[in-house]
Amino acid sequence: MNEMYNMGLSIHSIDTIVLLGVIFLNIFILRMAQDLQKYKRLMSIVLLPLSATVLGVAIFTGVIMMAAKHLDFTVENIAMIVISVVLIGLEVKRAKSLKYMNPKKERALEAYKNYATRLLYIEVVWTAVISLWMWWI
């Protein structure tokens, strides 16, 4: 049982690093985007499903770890739950703003880049802070 818990914890930690990598990939692709239609297509086909999958794996492994600890709600677990909800909310805001953006507006992509970059940096900070906190406990 202890070996399974340790393996799950390792997978959870590795997935958190992968989540940071996916967020940085999102930032890089956003910064390199020149055409709004191509970026919207790439976002809907690749980036959004990738981000959701990696975040989902982190949440799923966290749930499994909580179940293994008999649903012991500690301050750390509650903080991770809150940050997971915040990350989901930020991703939804970013995707909805892109979906409902008027592509005919002048400088629409530039305005979206500034907004989305700010949201992605917030995601990086929250993910890094909670990760460092959990790795140092």
C-alpha positions in Angstrom: 0.0 0.0 0.0 2.8 2.4 0.9 4.5 1.7 -2.5 1.3 2.6 -4.4 0.9 5.8 -2.4 4.6 6.8 -3.1 4.2 6.0 -6.8 1.0 8.1 -7.0 2.7 10.9 -5.2 5.6 10.7 -7.7 3.1 10.8 -10.7 1.4 13.8 -9.1 4.7 15.6 -8.7 5.8 14.8 -12.3 2.4 15.9 -13.7 2.7 19.2 -11.9 6.1 19.8 -13.6 4.4 18.8 -16.9 1.6 21.3 -16.2 4.1 24.1 -15.8 5.7 23.0 -19.1 2.3 23.1 -20.9 1.6 26.5 -19.5 5.0 27.8 -20.8 4.2 26.1 -24.1 0.9 28.0 -24.2 2.8 31.3 -23.5 5.4 30.6 -26.2 2.8 29.7 -28.9 0.7 32.7 -27.9 3.7 35.0 -28.2 4.6 33.6 -31.6 1.1 33.8 -33.0 0.6 36.1 -36.0 -2.7 35.0 -37.4 -5.8 34.9 -35.2 -7.6 32.2 -37.2 -4.6 29.9 -37.1 -4.2 30.5 -33.4 -7.9 29.8 -32.7 -7.7 26.6 -34.6 -4.5 25.5 -32.8 -5.9 26.5 -29.5 -9.2 24.5 -30.0 -7.5 21.4 -31.5 -4.3 21.1 -29.5 -3.6 23.5 -26.7 -6.9 23.5 -24.8 -7.3 19.7 -24.8 -3.6 19.3 -23.8 -4.0 21.8 -20.9 -7.2 20.2 -19.8 -5.8 16.7 -19.9 -2.7 17.6 -17.9 -4.7 19.6 -15.3 -7.2 16.7 -15.2 -4.4 14.2 -14.5 -3.1 16.3 -11.7 -6.5 16.6 -10.1 -7.2 12.9 -10.6 -4.0 11.8 -9.0 -4.7 14.3 -6.2 -8.1 12.7 -5.6 -6.6 9.3 -5.5 -4.0 10.4 -3.0 -6.7 11.9 -0.8 -8.7 8.7 -1.0 -5.6 6.8 0.0 -5.3 9.0 3.0 -9.0 8.4 3.9 -10.1 11.9 2.8 -7.9 13.6 5.3 -8.6 17.3 4.6 -5.4 19.2 5.6 -4.6 22.8 4.9 -2.3 21.6 2.0 -5.1 19.6 0.4 -7.6 22.4 0.7 -5.1 24.8 -0.9 -4.5 22.4 -3.8 -8.3 22.1 -4.3 -8.8 25.9 -4.3 -5.9 26.4 -6.7 -7.2 23.6 -9.0 -10.6 25.4 -9.2 -8.8 28.7 -9.9 -6.7 27.2 -12.7 -9.8 25.7 -14.3 -11.5 29.1 -14.0 -8.6 30.9 -15.6 -8.5 28.4 -18.5 -12.2 28.8 -19.1 -11.9 32.6 -19.1 -9.0 32.4 -21.6 -10.8 30.0 -23.9 -14.1 32.0 -23.8 -12.5 35.3 -24.5 -10.8 33.7 -27.5 -14.0 32.1 -28.7 -16.1 35.2 -28.6 -13.5 37.6 -29.9 -14.4 39.5 -33.0 -11.7 38.7 -35.5 -12.6 41.7 -37.7 -11.6 44.2 -35.0 -8.3 45.9 -35.5 -5.5 44.6 -33.2 -7.8 42.0 -31.7 -5.0 39.5 -31.5 -2.7 42.0 -29.7 -5.4 42.7 -27.1 -6.0 39.0 -26.6 -2.2 38.3 -26.3 -1.9 40.8 -23.5 -5.0 39.4 -21.6 -4.1 35.8 -22.1 -0.5 36.3 -21.2 -1.5 37.9 -18.0 -3.8 34.9 -17.2 -1.1 32.4 -18.1 1.5 34.1 -15.9 -1.0 34.0 -13.0 -1.3 30.2 -13.6 2.5 29.9 -13.6 2.7 31.7 -10.3 0.0 29.8 -8.6 1.2 26.4 -9.8 4.8 27.2 -8.9 3.9 28.5 -5.4 1.8 25.5 -4.5 4.4 23.1 -6.0 7.2 24.6 -4.1 5.1 24.6 -0.9 4.3 20.9 -1.3 7.8 19.8 -2.2 9.3 21.6 0.9 6.8 20.1 3.3 
